[in-house]
Amino acid sequence: MRIVCIGGGPAGLYFGLLMKKLHPAHSVTVVERNRPYDTFGWGVVFSDATMEAMRTWDAETATEIETSFNHWDDIELLFKGTRQRTTGHGFVGIGRKKLLNILQRRCEALGVELVFDREAGSDLEFPGADLIVAADGFNSKIRNRYADVFQPDLVVRPNRYIWLGTNKLFDAFTFDFRKTRHGWFQAHIYKFDDQTSTFIVETTEKAYEKHGLGAMDQQGSIDFCQNLFSEVLEGASLMTNARHLRGSAWLNFNRLICGKWSHFNGNSHVVLMGDAAHTAHFAIGSGTKLAIDDAIELARQFDLYGHRKDRIAQVLHDYEEIRRVDVARIQNAARNAMEWFEVVGRRYADTLPPEQFLYSMLTRSQRISHENLRLRDKTWLEGYERWFANRAGCAIGGNAPAPPPMFTPYTLRGVTLPNRVVVSPMAMYSATDGRPDDFHLVHLGSRAMGGAGLVFGEMTCVSPDARITPGCLGLWNDEQTAAWKRIVDFIHGNSQAKAGIQLGHAGAKGATKLAWEGIDQPLETGGWPLISASAQPYKKDGQIPKTMDRADMDRVLADFVAAAKRAAATGADWLELHCAHGYLLSSFLSPLTNRRSDEYGGSHENRARYPLEVFRAVRASWPQDKPISVRLSCHDWVEGGNTPEDAAIFAALFKDAGADLIDCSSGQVWEDDQPVYGRLYQTPFSDKIRNEIDISTIAVGAISEADHVNSIIAAGRADLCALARPHLADPSWTLHEAARIGIKTVPWPKQYLSGKAQYETNLMRAAGGK
């Protein structure tokens, strides 16, 4: 084959040398616009996995790169007058120029033709090529020429950054956060050779503008940064090698992903590689890694299918299918890290103490978890656990180990939970006329004995016409109150758990069949009239609800108040008001379901007016020494619906009205919503509201193991974690997770103690212990 790589960066060079090595008969040319052995940039970071792959595919190149690497284990943080360090993180860095020079020499040794100082404006300049690799970077002319084919999705991120260097050598990957009168700046610093360290400075657009950095030349920006970070620089100077850029050299990061990566131009196959196809934020240092991994995978596909022209189409198809998955994984982690730095000032730096700030920074990508930190630096993590436990009120004597964050107590008003695990309200559809029976006693009681700190019953409806289905729980009469009290008494008498009741009204989502008979399907017989904020059905073929008038509002408010008083009579410890998932109170909050033109529609304050009226009345009817939480849909997942920014506004309004905590869920407001699912996918909503609105939160959604809970609580992304499906599968989830991570101090029911030691022993055997 005749192969032309347009772009002499890591992707083009490494793919070129691999193909020439694997099949020397190939004619391989790399076309680069810069001069020979000339490049720009400072240091790049590799992962151990990528380095291992490079050793497999070309040991000679890998060996030379490794001898030029700078390796460091430590991360150091300078923040609010403190200097903290943790080890075991294992980074390797190399100068970009050094890396490219190594790859250039290897290409020449293998017979790859290197063409320098040539600007390739089009793939059509190479009509004799069978395969053209567009590795011409983020501003790829090849990709832009076929934009309708490659479908580039470009998002310009809000922060500004400038890529500098210094001759001061740092022995740790160092982060330095500095607050100015206009906002926070942060420096990302790491050594990449025996003379130089990379020094990236980042800040918000607002701080960039307020300090006049856009009007400065490069030297002005360098002087500004040098003065701001003088403490960490200790007299060293900053420098740039981007004099070719006009203006101040501050940039915005551009996140890129393409819908398609290959194209046949009528003569040659064209494929995107590296930054031409995708970008990943420097916060996790994966741009060069992705480029190298692209090159390896494309070469591997040719080895699988054969190094022939007639195999190119299939090779490119499979290359894209495989790489797209890994790139998405890396981009997701990079997005988490990137967004952390974008909001770091108002969300974390202004609110978190230094110890927790470091933990939050280390876990910002959500790829590094609590137990992963234990593997990296056990001493540091145990110290952090002790600090966290002390703040939570745990008395830890001598050298006794501290409990992990999920097993520390949590207090709101006069209620103290024994740990941070919550059994989510989960609809069971098994009540008779709203009355909980023996099923609910066993269901909720077993989960309380299973170790959870707070156990919620399912959404409990405030009137017969407030139910979702005929099988939903209610709290509108004495019989129901007595049945609920029996459950609460059992929980209190047989466990350390607290009992919670969630009050709600189905609104437009009412009068439907039991879940196993058809979720959200209207009842064929025995239904009831529905009410909502507007005459907007939840399902297109569903019952159209009546728009609530003042009389309806007064009646429903009275129903909530009466139910709250009955909940208090049961002895329940915690009350939650359901304002999520498209139910009645939620229907007022979302612009998708609230089409009103009166004082209850339009602005955030108007849309929240009725839910706040209900909340205040309920708060006044509920014991003052017991907390009330509010469940919110923090994202409607529909264009034109509420976003996390809207949810933060509502959270602040409920906080001002006396809410103690926001239970951060999302979706189910609109039939055609499109949530982006994934591990811990709703935790960012909790993180935002907790740390920007300064109110306690519960994180929910795809939380399934102790490591998740510990990571969320320790980082301050939530105060409690609610789990639904894991508790359906295992009533004793909390006890079992404690045993799995080696925590033996969590109390079991005395009746079950004989099984505790055996369970722990079996776990040790399964893990390979004695």
GIDAMO-V35076 format. One record per residue. N is the residue number from 1. PSI is psi in whole degrees, 0 to 359 (999 if undefined). OMEGA is omega in whole degrees, 0 to 359 (999 if undefined). BURIAL is # if it has 9 or more other C-alpha atoms within 8 Angstrom, else .. Layout:
# GIDAMO-V35076
N:PSI:OMEGA:BURIAL + N:PSI:OMEGA:BURIAL
This chain:
# GIDAMO-V35076
1:153:170:# + 2:117:184:# + 3:131:176:# + 4:122:176:# + 5:115:178:# + 6:109:184:# + 7:119:182:# + 8:38:173:# + 9:190:182:# + 10:320:183:# + 11:307:183:# + 12:315:181:# + 13:315:185:# + 14:321:177:# + 15:319:180:# + 16:313:182:# + 17:325:178:# + 18:315:182:# + 19:322:178:# + 20:323:178:# + 21:317:183:. + 22:327:183:. + 23:85:186:. + 24:340:181:. + 25:343:177:. + 26:145:168:# + 27:113:185:# + 28:126:179:# + 29:135:174:# + 30:123:182:# + 31:123:184:# + 32:135:183:# + 33:338:179:# + 34:172:180:# + 35:165:180:# + 36:134:176:. + 37:32:178:. + 38:132:178:. + 39:170:180:# + 40:162:178:. + 41:169:180:# + 42:243:184:# + 43:155:174:# + 44:157:185:# + 45:139:179:# + 46:157:171:# + 47:158:177:# + 48:323:181:. + 49:318:179:. + 50:319:179:# + 51:322:178:# + 52:318:178:. + 53:321:179:# + 54:324:177:# + 55:324:180:# + 56:319:188:. + 57:330:177:. + 58:91:187:# + 59:327:182:# + 60:313:178:. + 61:315:183:# + 62:319:181:# + 63:317:180:# + 64:322:178:# + 65:315:183:# + 66:326:178:. + 67:342:180:. + 68:356:183:# + 69:150:165:# + 70:126:184:# + 71:138:175:. + 72:150:182:# + 73:338:191:# + 74:149:168:# + 75:131:178:# + 76:139:180:# + 77:128:170:# + 78:120:187:# + 79:126:176:# + 80:45:176:. + 81:3:179:. + 82:159:175:. + 83:112:183:. + 84:148:181:. + 85:141:175:. + 86:152:187:# + 87:180:174:# + 88:18:188:# + 89:345:166:# + 90:66:175:. + 91:153:169:# + 92:136:182:# + 93:153:179:# + 94:148:176:# + 95:138:180:# + 96:318:180:# + 97:318:179:# + 98:316:180:# + 99:311:182:# + 100:324:177:# + 101:320:177:# + 102:314:181:# + 103:323:179:# + 104:315:180:# + 105:321:180:. + 106:320:176:# + 107:314:181:# + 108:320:180:# + 109:328:182:. + 110:349:179:# + 111:15:174:. + 112:132:178:# + 113:123:179:# + 114:120:179:# + 115:111:183:# + 116:167:174:# + 117:36:176:# + 118:123:177:# + 119:109:179:. + 120:112:184:# + 121:345:185:. + 122:151:174:. + 123:338:182:# + 124:352:176:. + 125:352:184:. + 126:66:186:. + 127:340:181:. + 128:359:183:. + 129:137:172:# + 130:324:181:# + 131:127:176:# + 132:120:179:# + 133:113:178:# + 134:91:178:# + 135:40:188:# + 136:26:168:# + 137:184:185:# + 138:324:180:# + 139:32:185:. + 140:119:176:# + 141:328:180:# + 142:312:179:# + 143:316:181:# + 144:329:179:. + 145:325:182:. + 146:44:184:. + 147:325:180:# + 148:337:178:. + 149:310:185:. + 150:341:175:# + 151:59:179:# + 152:132:176:# + 153:108:187:. + 154:130:177:. + 155:121:177:. + 156:119:184:. + 157:156:190:. + 158:333:185:# + 159:156:174:# + 160:146:176:# + 161:156:176:# + 162:133:187:# + 163:108:183:# + 164:180:176:# + 165:168:177:# + 166:152:177:# + 167:357:173:# + 168:134:182:# + 169:127:181:# + 170:134:182:# + 171:5:177:. + 172:156:170:# + 173:112:192:# + 174:136:173:# + 175:130:180:# + 176:122:181:# + 177:127:182:# + 178:132:179:# + 179:130:175:. + 180:179:180:. + 181:344:181:. + 182:3:178:# + 183:183:186:# + 184:144:169:# + 185:147:176:# + 186:144:177:# + 187:134:174:# + 188:118:191:# + 189:131:174:# + 190:145:179:# + 191:139:178:# + 192:350:169:# + 193:187:187:# + 194:5:181:. + 195:344:193:. + 196:148:172:# + 197:143:171:# + 198:143:182:# + 199:95:181:# + 200:128:178:# + 201:134:185:# + 202:147:176:# + 203:176:179:# + 204:161:177:# + 205:321:181:# + 206:311:180:. + 207:322:178:# + 208:314:180:# + 209:314:184:# + 210:327:179:. + 211:359:177:. + 212:24:184:. + 213:331:179:# + 214:336:181:# + 215:352:181:. + 216:156:168:# + 217:179:184:# + 218:320:182:# + 219:325:176:. + 220:318:178:# + 221:321:179:# + 222:316:180:# + 223:319:179:# + 224:310:182:. + 225:322:181:# + 226:321:179:# + 227:317:183:. + 228:322:184:. + 229:32:183:# + 230:327:182:# + 231:312:183:. + 232:332:180:. + 233:334:177:# + 234:46:176:. + 235:348:178:. + 236:158:180:. + 237:157:170:# + 238:154:181:# + 239:163:180:. + 240:151:168:# + 241:27:179:. + 242:40:180:. + 243:345:178:. + 244:343:179:. + 245:141:178:. + 246:158:175:. + 247:212:188:# + 248:348:180:# + 249:10:172:# + 250:135:185:# + 251:162:166:. + 252:139:175:# + 253:139:179:# + 254:115:177:# + 255:125:184:# + 256:136:167:# + 257:142:183:# + 258:145:178:# + 259:332:179:. + 260:148:187:. + 261:354:182:# + 262:159:185:# + 263:143:172:# + 264:118:187:. + 265:11:182:. + 266:343:180:. + 267:319:183:. + 268:152:170:# + 269:134:180:# + 270:132:180:# + 271:141:178:# + 272:148:180:# + 273:146:177:# + 274:216:184:# + 275:344:175:# + 276:335:182:# + 277:330:188:# + 278:154:174:# + 279:153:176:# + 280:136:187:# + 281:145:181:# + 282:349:181:# + 283:336:174:. + 284:8:171:# + 285:50:188:# + 286:3:182:# + 287:311:180:# + 288:322:177:# + 289:313:181:# + 290:321:180:# + 291:313:179:# + 292:317:179:# + 293:323:174:# + 294:311:183:# + 295:318:180:# + 296:315:183:# + 297:319:179:# + 298:319:176:# + 299:320:180:# + 300:320:179:. + 301:322:176:# + 302:324:176:# + 303:326:180:# + 304:315:186:. + 305:342:182:# + 306:143:183:. + 307:65:183:# + 308:154:181:. + 309:321:185:. + 310:356:178:. + 311:353:189:# + 312:314:184:# + 313:315:180:. + 314:321:178:. + 315:313:183:# + 316:324:178:# + 317:310:183:# + 318:325:176:# + 319:312:181:# + 320:317:182:# + 321:318:183:. + 322:313:184:. + 323:327:183:# + 324:322:182:. + 325:312:182:. + 326:321:178:. + 327:318:179:# + 328:320:179:. + 329:313:180:. + 330:319:180:# + 331:324:177:# + 332:314:178:. + 333:319:179:# + 334:322:179:# + 335:316:179:# + 336:314:180:# + 337:317:180:# + 338:313:181:# + 339:328:177:. + 340:313:180:# + 341:330:181:. + 342:330:182:# + 343:13:190:# + 344:327:183:# + 345:295:186:# + 346:333:186:# + 347:322:187:# + 348:308:186:# + 349:324:180:# + 350:343:190:. + 351:325:188:. + 352:144:172:# + 353:158:185:. + 354:319:182:# + 355:315:181:. + 356:329:177:# + 357:317:178:# + 358:315:179:# + 359:315:180:# + 360:318:180:# + 361:318:181:. + 362:328:184:. + 363:18:188:# + 364:329:182:# + 365:349:185:# + 366:10:172:. + 367:336:178:. + 368:122:185:# + 369:181:181:# + 370:310:183:# + 371:333:175:. + 372:323:175:. + 373:326:179:# + 374:321:177:# + 375:324:183:. + 376:314:186:# + 377:82:184:# + 378:319:182:# + 379:313:180:. + 380:315:184:. + 381:319:179:# + 382:325:174:# + 383:321:179:. + 384:319:178:# + 385:322:179:# + 386:316:178:# + 387:315:181:. + 388:316:181:# + 389:320:178:# + 390:319:179:# + 391:332:179:. + 392:357:177:# + 393:13:178:. + 394:135:175:# + 395:109:184:. + 396:116:184:# + 397:147:173:. + 398:230:180:. + 399:16:180:. + 400:139:180:. + 401:146:177:. + 402:149:175:# + 403:151:173:# + 404:161:187:# + 405:323:183:# + 406:341:181:# + 407:21:171:# + 408:151:180:# + 409:163:178:# + 410:130:184:# + 411:132:169:. + 412:132:187:# + 413:235:183:. + 414:15:184:. + 415:128:177:# + 416:121:176:. + 417:143:181:# + 418:339:178:# + 419:183:189:# + 420:12:183:# + 421:131:180:# + 422:134:170:# + 423:117:183:# + 424:151:168:# + 425:122:182:# + 426:118:183:. + 427:127:181:. + 428:343:177:. + 429:39:188:# + 430:17:179:# + 431:157:174:# + 432:115:183:# + 433:39:178:# + 434:359:186:# + 435:126:173:# + 436:144:183:# + 437:202:183:# + 438:327:178:. + 439:313:182:. + 440:325:177:# + 441:313:180:# + 442:316:182:. + 443:306:182:. + 444:323:180:# + 445:321:182:# + 446:325:179:# + 447:329:173:# + 448:315:178:# + 449:342:179:# + 450:1:169:# + 451:352:181:# + 452:150:181:# + 453:328:182:# + 454:128:182:# + 455:119:178:# + 456:137:164:# + 457:167:178:# + 458:169:178:# + 459:123:184:# + 460:121:192:# + 461:145:190:# + 462:356:178:# + 463:164:179:# + 464:322:182:# + 465:8:175:# + 466:357:184:# + 467:152:171:# + 468:311:182:# + 469:168:175:# + 470:344:182:# + 471:7:184:# + 472:152:178:# + 473:154:177:# + 474:168:177:# + 475:66:181:# + 476:3:177:# + 477:171:185:. + 478:324:181:. + 479:316:178:. + 480:319:180:# + 481:316:180:# + 482:320:179:# + 483:321:177:# + 484:320:181:# + 485:323:178:# + 486:319:180:# + 487:313:181:# + 488:316:179:# + 489:320:179:# + 490:315:180:# + 491:313:180:# + 492:326:184:# + 493:345:187:. + 494:8:180:. + 495:172:174:# + 496:358:185:# + 497:156:171:# + 498:154:184:# + 499:132:179:# + 500:145:175:# + 501:130:178:# + 502:119:179:# + 503:139:180:# + 504:173:178:# + 505:128:187:# + 506:331:182:# + 507:230:183:# + 508:349:181:# + 509:16:181:# + 510:179:176:# + 511:46:179:# + 512:170:182:# + 513:162:172:# + 514:150:188:# + 515:316:184:. + 516:357:175:. + 517:353:180:. + 518:97:183:. + 519:129:177:# + 520:14:177:# + 521:132:183:. + 522:145:175:# + 523:138:178:# + 524:329:175:. + 525:156:175:. + 526:17:180:. + 527:183:180:# + 528:158:179:. + 529:147:182:. + 530:154:175:# + 531:156:179:# + 532:178:178:# + 533:322:179:# + 534:167:181:# + 535:64:186:# + 536:109:180:# + 537:152:177:# + 538:315:176:# + 539:148:184:. + 540:326:181:. + 541:14:182:. + 542:173:178:# + 543:136:178:# + 544:120:182:# + 545:158:173:# + 546:138:173:# + 547:126:184:# + 548:133:171:# + 549:183:185:. + 550:322:179:. + 551:319:177:. + 552:318:181:. + 553:317:180:# + 554:320:181:. + 555:313:182:. + 556:320:178:. + 557:317:178:# + 558:323:178:. + 559:318:179:# + 560:318:180:# + 561:314:180:# + 562:319:180:# + 563:322:178:# + 564:320:178:# + 565:321:177:# + 566:321:178:# + 567:319:177:# + 568:323:181:# + 569:336:178:# + 570:343:185:# + 571:7:180:# + 572:150:186:# + 573:338:193:# + 574:139:177:# + 575:141:175:# + 576:137:177:# + 577:122:185:# + 578:108:178:# + 579:36:185:# + 580:176:167:# + 581:24:175:# + 582:5:176:# + 583:184:194:# + 584:306:183:# + 585:325:175:# + 586:326:183:# + 587:335:176:# + 588:327:187:# + 589:326:186:# + 590:134:176:# + 591:345:177:# + 592:325:185:. + 593:350:178:# + 594:104:180:# + 595:23:186:# + 596:152:177:# + 597:5:179:. + 598:197:183:. + 599:358:178:. + 600:13:178:# + 601:162:176:# + 602:256:185:# + 603:167:176:. + 604:315:182:# + 605:321:179:. + 606:317:181:# + 607:331:179:# + 608:354:189:# + 609:310:183:# + 610:314:175:# + 611:324:178:# + 612:324:175:# + 613:315:179:# + 614:315:182:# + 615:312:182:# + 616:320:179:# + 617:321:178:# + 618:318:180:# + 619:320:180:# + 620:339:183:. + 621:355:184:# + 622:143:182:# + 623:135:185:. + 624:340:180:. + 625:7:179:. + 626:142:185:# + 627:157:170:# + 628:128:173:# + 629:162:178:# + 630:125:177:# + 631:124:181:# + 632:146:165:# + 633:107:187:# + 634:358:176:# + 635:125:178:# + 636:344:179:# + 637:31:179:# + 638:139:176:# + 639:129:181:. + 640:353:179:. + 641:184:179:# + 642:145:177:# + 643:175:176:# + 644:329:177:# + 645:319:177:. + 646:319:180:# + 647:323:179:# + 648:323:177:# + 649:314:180:# + 650:320:179:# + 651:319:179:# + 652:322:179:# + 653:318:178:# + 654:323:176:# + 655:313:180:# + 656:332:180:. + 657:354:176:# + 658:7:177:. + 659:143:181:# + 660:336:188:# + 661:148:176:# + 662:125:178:# + 663:108:196:# + 664:96:176:# + 665:194:177:# + 666:165:172:# + 667:188:178:# + 668:17:177:# + 669:329:185:# + 670:139:187:# + 671:322:186:. + 672:32:179:. + 673:159:182:# + 674:76:178:. + 675:149:173:. + 676:96:186:. + 677:160:177:. + 678:171:180:. + 679:127:177:. + 680:31:191:# + 681:341:179:# + 682:354:180:# + 683:323:178:# + 684:331:178:. + 685:316:178:# + 686:316:180:# + 687:311:182:# + 688:310:185:# + 689:317:181:# + 690:314:190:# + 691:345:176:# + 692:327:182:# + 693:346:179:# + 694:55:174:. + 695:147:179:# + 696:152:182:# + 697:160:167:# + 698:131:173:# + 699:139:180:# + 700:164:169:# + 701:110:176:# + 702:36:171:# + 703:120:191:# + 704:357:180:. + 705:164:183:. + 706:323:180:# + 707:321:177:# + 708:311:183:# + 709:312:181:# + 710:319:181:# + 711:316:182:# + 712:312:183:# + 713:316:183:# + 714:324:182:# + 715:352:182:# + 716:24:178:# + 717:345:176:# + 718:165:175:# + 719:333:179:# + 720:157:176:# + 721:128:180:# + 722:132:181:# + 723:135:180:# + 724:285:185:# + 725:318:177:. + 726:327:178:# + 727:336:173:# + 728:321:181:. + 729:331:185:. + 730:101:179:. + 731:331:181:# + 732:34:184:# + 733:315:184:# + 734:315:179:# + 735:319:182:# + 736:321:178:. + 737:323:176:# + 738:314:179:# + 739:321:183:# + 740:325:180:# + 741:10:172:. + 742:18:179:. + 743:113:185:# + 744:1:186:. + 745:353:179:. + 746:124:186:# + 747:138:172:. + 748:158:172:# + 749:137:185:# + 750:332:180:. + 751:339:185:. + 752:5:187:. + 753:328:181:# + 754:338:178:. + 755:345:185:. + 756:308:183:# + 757:320:179:. + 758:319:180:. + 759:315:180:# + 760:321:178:# + 761:317:179:. + 762:323:177:. + 763:320:178:# + 764:318:180:# + 765:318:180:# + 766:330:180:. + 767:359:178:. + 768:10:178:. + 769:185:182:. + 770:999:999:.
